[in-house]
């Protein structure tokens, strides 16, 4: 059962990533990317990383994809394409994949199949935190500097009245 | 129990699909989305390896990857927006202003 859930969700992730190659509108690509990211979050949970599964849903599918969609809204690509976006036949694939992913999630929650897998050692968030602030403290500081640099770059690039 | 090679195969498939999106779709937003798919393949590799060896180093690596991705996406999206704003460019073929033989009439 565990293997079935794993391979089904990985197939959803791969199919959604492959669908990005063939869709035409960037918003559809963003929707497929969200489905792929959620399937990957399920894979992370199945591989014994519950903290990363939660972070994947919150940061990737929440924050970063909101940035993408907001930027697509601001850019307002190609005004002649401003027709209603989700034409019938266009959202079928996305909703089918999302429904399949939801069914997989229901299956996982109803069976609690992590218990019967047994051999998966769940790496708790406590271990990750103690590793993050123990031997990897310098990396955390570097990440803080990187985020500060990204903030400065974003403020500089988006300032009003340049040149 | 999933063998490590299957997880690595899935991660490699994701990476190759993202690389194909970067190389084949020549629109700036699609290139960024392909980069996201590639980075997620890398994250799946790190998680699977961390599970295989049973320590938390893979998850630490993925958290760092999340940070780098967030910073990259913020700066890259602003650059895409500026390119669209100045040059009305959504495809990379139109961004040739660094070439010698074009005069910089815009900007």
Interface residues (C-beta under 8 A of the other chain):
Chain A: X2 X3 X6 X7 X10 X13 X14 X17 X18 X20 X21 X26 X29 X30 X33 X36 X37 X40 X43 X44 X46 X47 X48 X49 X51 X52 X55 X56 X59 X60 X63 X64 X67 X68 X71 X72 X74 X75 X77 X78 X117 X119 X120 X121 X123 X127 X128 X130 X131 X132 X136 X139 X143 X146 X147 X149 X150 X153 X154 X157 X158 X163
Chain B: X1 X2 X6 X7 X10 X13 X14 X17 X18 X20 X21 X24 X25 X27 X29 X30 X32 X33 X34 X36 X37 X40 X43 X44 X47 X48 X50 X51 X54 X55 X56 X57 X58 X59 X60 X62 X63 X64 X66 X67 X68 X69 X70 X71 X72 X73 X74 X75 X77 X78 X79 X80 X81 X82 X84 X90 X107
